[in-house]
């Protein structure tokens, strides 16, 4: 398919882009606590500029430090003192022949009380006491105690309706405060221009403050900023008009706009629908906006803008297409684009003018360059696992950054490991890796990239480990890209891959290895209860691997509602089975990441799935099993044709004792060390390999 269109120059207002690829805004938590860009953050953006992104949009940048903080280490343009540091960022990107715009943002109700009013204190004390910002986690804990009191600080919004996800005490902004925020947005735009940014983007999407004003779902004001569509538009309109006065009409101005909130029709309060979203877009064109970045959803509908693995590529391209048909200004959209062909088709179908990609730039900084050079097979593809957003939400509170599951080199300097290849030599003893799951494959890739000879043993006939199970539920095929991409690299590097081979001490010693990396994964937990070994009882890996299937009868009880249990339920439900899921805890998938949990429950709720929480498995018998209601200490008989045990995994590291006995140097990684996620396995594989170079 012709891809020349992807590399045709494009004009965005006065801004000339060298191609159609835009790295859309993603917060990764790498700025300093005072909001200035760190060296790591500048290097991160510069690497993507070298990778030939046509335009880079920064992560969320706050415009005030009182009620506008979302993440401890996000960018800030709230003071003139931040301009020189920002200029270092823009100059670096321009030196790499890149273009960069700054995304101006305010979270409104989608932040936490612990962040309200605290940032001026952090900034002031950090200037006096070096390292003071590292005390932020303690301050958060103290502020969390305040939240329990009546005087807890409130987050602000268009009206006093709390966000259904963060669920913080919320108050409506007063008119004077609204107008002050308008001025702060305008002044921030002026500072961005002085700092050398090529334009700005106003974040009016994903449920943040500007969207909170636009949406009838969150805006219940009765003054000039609420009620009619015109009044709900006023906040954004005043910001745009102010920016034009401050920066001039030639300064590129984009708006990231939610045109569909996906609030169900049966909800009492409807949100922005596509029909109203198109009308807002037309008004923005009249106001002189240079381009629109089309998106959808909010924190309450996170999966509608930050899709999980089961969403089909291009599933929401109709939103951008509807807006493009109604306006004449350029349209940018991400639309879960994951291939060159898809990008070309969506341009040719007139869905959009610019190809927005976010997470693919995390997975591979050189994705655009590789596409231009027809090296798509070398791209490390995003598997849509959401580890980046999950890790940011977790790490931000301790000053940490986002992590990409498939790219351990996302932040090179922060990794603490050299990225330079080792000197190649034919006399280097090999390193043996046992297990071709994600941990073992990443170790093999990292070592072979640095010239270290590698022999990889895998007892099965193909690689993947647990990923061979994770890609089996409906629409989860992209998970297998992780394995495919690493195997491609190993073949390029001529790694000695030995499948259908069981590693033993004799086979290991025969190769005289310098060290062994044990990446043998995990095994299903089988509880020692009555009936657990009966013929109609299966482990989750038997089902997902295709080794076994409950052919007799329609009903299946799944014991355990972790993500493995839910995905096994999806797999069986898609094949006509009636599912009952049993969980000991009070809720389904306790401790599971909310995006994946919501995704699975949305799928399962469409069928006849039954959920039994607070129940413990006691015995399994032919045709039924016995449960115990934990709270009431009562037994319950449940009829079923088959039982699937999805109680998690235990580490499979049986070879460790033999390695110790024979004094062979070894390292244990991935699930063989501790049961974890894809991210844990790949990053451990990388770190251990680096230590051996």
N, C-alpha and C positions, 0 to 999 in steps of 0.2 A: 504494500500500500504506500502511495506517495506521502511523504512527510515534509515536503518542502514548505507547506503552509505553516508548519510549526516553527520554522526558522525564518519566516518572513518578518521584516521589521514592522513595528506597530507603533502608532503615535497615540499617546495618552495625554491629551491636552497639549502642553508644550514639550512633554517628555517623550523622547524617542527611545523605544525599547528594541533591542537587537533580536528578540524572538518572542514567542507567545507564552512562555513559561513564567509563572509568578509563584514564588514561594510565599504562600499565605501565612498569616500571623499564627504563631504558636508560642506560647509561653513555656520556657524551659527552666526558669529560675537561676539565671547565671549573673544577674546584675549585682552590684554591691548593695548593701543594706540602705545606702543613701540614694539609691536609684541610678547611680552612674554606671555606665557599662564597664564590666571587668575585662581584663585581658582575655580570659577564656571566652567571654561572650563575643568580643570583637573577632577573635580567631574563628569562632563558630560561624559567624556571618560571612567572614572573608573566605572561608573554605567553600561556602556555597556560591559566592560570587565567582570564585575561580572555576567552580563547576558549571558556570555559564547560565545560572538563573537569570532570566531577563529582567526581573524585578524582585526585590526582597522586601517583604513587609515585616517589621519587627514584631515581637510579642507585645502584649498589652503594656501600655505606658500610662502611668497615673498622672492626673492633672492637679491633684491636691493630696496632701498627706494627712488630712484630718479624717475624712470619711470615704476617701477614694482608694484605699489600699486593698488589694486583692491577694497579693502574694508578697512575702517578705523581701524577696530578691527580684522584684520586677523593676523595669526601667521607670524613671520618673523625670518629668520635664516641668515640675511645679515651681522651680526657682531659676533665676538667671545664672546662679552659680553652677548649674548643671550643663550649661551650654558648651563650655570648653571641652568637657569630657565627651559629650555627644559628638562634637566636631571631630574628635579623634576617630570615632566610629565611622562617620560618613566619609572622612578622608581616606581611611583604609579601604572602604568598599569602592570608592571611586578610583583608587590606585589599582584595584583589581578589575577595573573596567565594568564595575557593577553599578546598579541603581538601587536606592533604598528609600523607603517611605516609613514614617513613624505612625503607629496606630495609637490614637488617643482614646482613652478608656476610663470609664467609671463603673464600678460594680453595682452600685445601688444596693438593693436588698440581697444580692448574691455574694455576700462576703460574711465575715464573722465579727461579732462584737469585740472579740479579743484584739482585733486590728484597728478598731475605731479610736482615734485620738492618741494612739501610742507612738506613731511614727516621728512626730517632731521631737519627742523625748529621745528616741533611739538615735536620731540624727545629731541632736545637740550633744548628747553624752558621748557619742562616738568620736566627735571632734576633740573632746577633752580627754577621754579615757580610751586609749587604743584597745581594740578588741572588745569594747563594750557590747557591740551588736551580737557577739556570740552568746550573750546572756538572754537573748530574745526568748528562747524556749521557756526559761524560768518565768519571764514576764508574762508569757502567754498563760502559764499555769496559774499565776496570781490573778490575772484578769479573768480566767475561767471561774475562779471562786467568786469574783465580783458579779459575774453573770447570774449567779444563783440568788443574788440579792435584788431588791426592788430597784436599786439605783444602777443596775447594769446598763452600760451604754447601748444605744439602739443603732442599728444600721438604718440608712435612709433610702427612701424610694419615692416613686411618684405618689403613692398612697400607702396606707398603713397595712397592706396585705403582705404577710411574710412569704418568702420563697418556700415552696413546698419541699425543697430538697435540703437547703441549709438550715431552715427553720429557726431563724434568729428573731429576737425582738425587733420590731420594725416600726418606724414612724414616717409620716408623710413630710416631705420637704415643705417649708413655708415659702411663699412667693419670693421673699427677699433672698432666701437661700438658693432657689432655682435660678434667679437672675445672677447671683454670684457665681454659680456653677457655669453658667453661660460665659461669663467673663473669664473664668479660669480655663475653659476649653479654648477660648479665643487667644488668650495670652500664651497658652501652651503651643498653639499652632505657630504663633509668631516666633517663639523660641526655637521651634523645630526648623523653621525657615532660616533663622540666624545660624543654627548649628550645621547647616548644609544639607539637610534632608531634601530629597527630590520631590517630596510631597507629603501629605498626611492622609490617613484613613480614619474616619470616625467610626467607632465600633457601636453600631446600632443593631446588634444581633446577639444571639445566644442568651438572651434574657437579661442582659446588663442594662444599666440605667436608662440609656436613650430608648431602648426597646420597651422598658417599663413605662415610659411616657407614651410611646406609640400604641401600645396594646390595650384594648378594652378589657383584657383579662386582669391586668395589673394596675391599670390607671382608673381609679374611681373618684377622681377629683371633681369638684363642682365649680372650680374657678376657670380662669382663662387658659389653664394648661390641662384641662380635662373635659370629658363629655364628648363633644363632637369630634370627628376625625380631624377637622381643622385645628381645634384646640389641642388635641393630643399630639399634633405635628409641630406645635408652636416651639417647644423646647429645641428640637433639632433645627427648625428653620432659623431661630435666632442665633444658634451656634454657627450655622453656615453663613448667614449674612455677616456676622461678626468676623469670621475668618476671612471672608472676602475683603472686608474693610481693612483688616490688619495686615493681610499678606498679599492682597492684590488678586485680580481675576486670573492672572497667569499661573499662580502657584497651584500645582495639581492637587485636587481634593477628591478623595474617594469616600464612599460610604459602604461599610459592610452592613447589609440589610437582611433581616429576617422577613421573608415574604409569606411564610406559613409556619405557624406555631405548633400545628398538629395537636391542638386541644380537641379531644373527642366531642362530637356533636351533642352527646348527652350530658356534657358538663354544663353546669348552671351558667358559667361565664365563658363565652367563646373568646378565643384569642384572635390574633391576626390570621385571616384566611388568605389564600392566594389572590382572591378577587381584591381584597383591600390592600394586600401587599403590592399588587400591580399599580393601584391608584397612588400609593405612597411613592413608588418608584417614579411615576410620571410627575409628581409634584417636585421630587428631587431634581429631575431633569430641568424643570422650569426654574428652579433655584440656581442652576448653573453648575451642578456637580459634574465632575469630569468623567466619572465611571462609577459603576455599582458592582459591588462584590456580593453576589447573591448567596444567602444561606437560609437556615431554618432552625426551629427548635429553641430551647432554653435549658437551664439547669434541670427543670422539671421534666424535660424531654431531651436529655443529653444524647441519647442514641439517635436522635433525629438530626444532629449536626456533627457528632463525633461517633461515626458508625462503628459497630462491632463487626466481628468477622462474618456474621450471617447475612449482612446486607449486600445485595447485589451491586456490582459496580454500575454507576450511572443511574441508580434508582430514583434520584430526585432531579434529574436533568430537565424535567418538564417545568420546574420552577423557574430556572434561568431562561428557558425558551419562552415562557409566557411573558416574562419581563422584557426580553429582547424584542419580542414582537410589538410591544407597546411603546418602546422608547427608541431613540436614535443614538444615545450615548453608549460607549463600550460596556460590555458585560463580562465580568470576571466571575468564575464559579469553580468550585473544587469538584463536586459531583462524584466523589469517590473514584477518581481516575487512577487506574492502575496499569495501563499499557499504552504504548504508542498508538496502536490501532484505535483504541477507544478515544484518545485525545483527538486524533485526526477526524474520526467520525463525528464527534460532537461539534467540531468547528464546521465541518461540511454540512451538518444538519442544521446549522445556524442556531444551535443552542446557546452559544456564547462566542466571545471574541478572544478571550484570554484563558489559558489553561491554568487553573489554580491547583496547586498541590501543597499539602502541608506535611503530613507524616512521611510520605515518600522521600522528602528531603532530609528527614531525620535518619532514615534507614540508609540512604546513599547520597552523600553530598555532591557526587558527580553524575547524578542521574541524567541531567540535561546533556552534558558533554557526551556521555555514553550513547544516548539516543542519536545525537548528531553524528557520531562516528560509527553508527550502525553496530554498536556493541551491546544491544539490549540484553544479550545472554549473560553479560558480566554485571548487570545491575543487582544489587542486594535489595530485594523487594520488600516493601512494607506488607506485613501479614494482617494488618488491621486488628491487632490484639489489644490495643488501648493501654499497653504497659506504660507508654509515655505519660499519659494523663493520670493514670493510677499512681505512678511513682511520683509525679509532681505533687499531687494532692497529699501524698504521704510524706515526702521529703521536705516540702516547703516549710513546715513548722520547725524544722531543725536547721534551716538554712541550706538544705540540699537542693539538688537539681533534678530535672526529668531524666529518665533513662529509657533508651530505645532497646527493646528486647533483642533485635537482630543485629544491632550495631554497637558493639562495646567500645568503639572509637568515636562515639558521638562527641564527647568532650575529651580531646586528646590529652591536654595538659593536666586535667584533673584526674586522669586515670592513673598517673604516677608511673606509667610504663613507657619505655621507649618504643617508638613506632618505626625505628630504622631497622632494616633487615640485618641479620647477622651475616658475617662473612661466610660465604659458601666454601665448603671443603669436603672432599671425598673421604677424608679420614675421620669425620665426626661419627661417633657411635649413634645408632638410631635411638629414638624414643618410641616405645611401644604404647599404644593407646588401646584399651580394651573397652569396646562399646561404641557403637556408631549412632548414639542419640545426639541431641543438640550439644551437650557438653563435650563429648568426645570429638564430634565433627569440628567444633570451634577450636579446640586445642590443636587438632591436626592442621586446620587452615592457618592458624597463627604461627605454628612452628614451621610449616612448609614455606610460608611466605618469607621466613627469615633464614631459609637455607638449611634447616635442620631436617635430616632424614627421618621419616615417620613410617611406622608399620601400624596399621589399624586392623584389629581383630573384631569381627562381629559374628556372633553365633547364628544369627538369622540370615536369610538370603537377600535382605535389603536393609538400607539404613533408615534411621528415623526415631527409633526408640519409642518413647511415649507419644511423639508427634504422629506416629502411625495410627494412634487411637484418637488423638485430638482432632484430626481432620475428617473423621467419619460421620459425626452428626450432620444433619442437613445443612447445606450451604456453607460448610466450614472448610471447603477445599483449599482455600488460600493458605491455611496453616502449613500445608505441605510445601509451599514455596520455600520455606526456611531450609528444609532438608535439601531440596533441589538445588538451591543457590550455592549451598556449601559444598555439595558433592561436585557441582560443576567446577568450583574453584580447586578442589582437591585433585580432580582429574587434570586440570590445567597444570597444577604443580607436580603432577606425576607421583602422587602419594601411593604407597603400596597398600591397596585396599584388599582385605582378605575376608570375604563373606563366607557364611556356612563354616566358620572356624571357631571351635571352642578353645579358648586360651587356657593353657595349663602351665605349670612351672617348667615342664620340659620344653614346651614350644617357646616359652619366653626366654629361657636360658640359652636356647639354641641360637637366638638372634643377638646375644651379648648386648643387651640394651644399656644405655646410660641411665635410663630411668623408665618407670612404668606409670602411666596415668590410668587409674581405675575409674571408668565411667560406665559402670554396668547397670545403672538405673535402679528401678525399684520393682517390687513384686506386690500384688494385691494382698491386702490383709484379709485373712480368712479366720473368723472368730471360732474358738473351740466350743461350739454349741451343738446340741442335738440336731442332727439332720443336715449339717453344713456340707457334707460330702455326698449327698444324694444326687441322683442323676438329673433331677429337674432344678438343681441349684447351680448357678453360674457365677463366675466372677466378671466384673465389668470389662476386663481386658479380653476375655473370651468372646464377649458379645461384640465389642467395637472392632476387634481384629478380624472378625468373620470366622473365627475358629469354631464357634458354636452359635446356635440360634434356637430359641424355644419354639419349635414347630407345633407342638401339641397345645391346643387351647388358645384362648384370646387374652387371658388376664395374666399380668406380670406384676409382682410386688418388687420394688427396688428398695433395698435397705441402705439408707444414706442419701442425704440431699445436698452433698457438696457438689461442686461443679462437675465432677466425674459422674455422680449420680444423675444430675439434671441432664447432662449431655447424653448419657445412656438412655434416659427416658425419652429424649427427643428422637434418638435413633430408632428406638423400638416403636414409639408412637407413629412415626412416619411409615412404619411397616405394618400398621394396622392393629397393634396391640393396645389393650386397655390397661392403663398404668395406675398403680397406687404407689406413692412414695412415702416411706416411713422415715421419720427423723426424731432423734432423741431430744434435740433442743426445742426451744419454744418457737423458733422461726425456721423457715426453710433457708438452706445455704447460710448458716451462721458464719459470719466472718468473711463471706464471699464478697468480691468487688461488685458494687451495686450495678454497674453497667451490664456485666455478664449475667448477673442474677436476674435483672429486669428483662433482659433479652430472652433468657430461657423460660422464665415464667410467662412471658407474653406468648411464646410459641405453645407452651404446654396448656395454657388456659383456653386455647382454641379447641382443644380436644376434650376427652372425658377423664382427664387426669385427676386423681384424688390425692389429697395431701393429709398425712397423719403426723402431726407434731406431738412432742412429749410422749412418744411411744418407743419402747425398747424391744428389740427382738429377743425372745426367750428360746423358742424351739421351732424347728421346721419339720413338717410331716407331709406325707403324700396328699396333695390336694388342699392343704391349709397350713397356716403357721400360727403361732401363739405370740402375741405381743403383750407388753405390760404398759399400762398408762402410768407414767412416772409420778404424776401429781396425785393420782387417786389410788395408786397401788392396786389397780384392778386389771385382771387379765382380759384379753380380747382375742377372739378367734377370727381370722381373716381367710376367706377362701381364695385360692389362687392356683393357677396352672403351673407357674414357674416363679422362681425367686432369683433375683440378681443381687449379689453382694457388692456394694459400692462404698465401702468403709475406708477408702483411701489406700495408700501404699506404704510399704516399709522398705528401707534401704536394702539393696541387694549387693553386699560387699563381701561375700563369702571367701573370695580369693585373697582378701587382705591378710588373713592369718598365715597363709602359705608364703606370701611375699615377705612378711616379717620373719618367718622362720628361716627362709633362705637368704635373708639379708639383702634383698633386692630393693633399691631405692624406689619409692612409689609415692604417688599423690592420689587422693580420693576426691572426686569432684561430682557435681550434679546430684541427682537423686541418690546415687550410691553413698554420698556423704550425708545429705539431708534432703528430705522430700521438699521440693520447691516448684517454681514455675519455669517457663522457658527462659525468662530473663535471668533467673539465678543460674541456670545451667550454662547458658552461653557466656555470661560474664565471668563465671568461675573458670570456664574452659580457657577463656582469653587470659585471665590473670595468672593462672598456673603455668600456661605455656610461656608467658612473658618471663616468669621467674626462672625458666629453664633455658632461656636463650643466652 
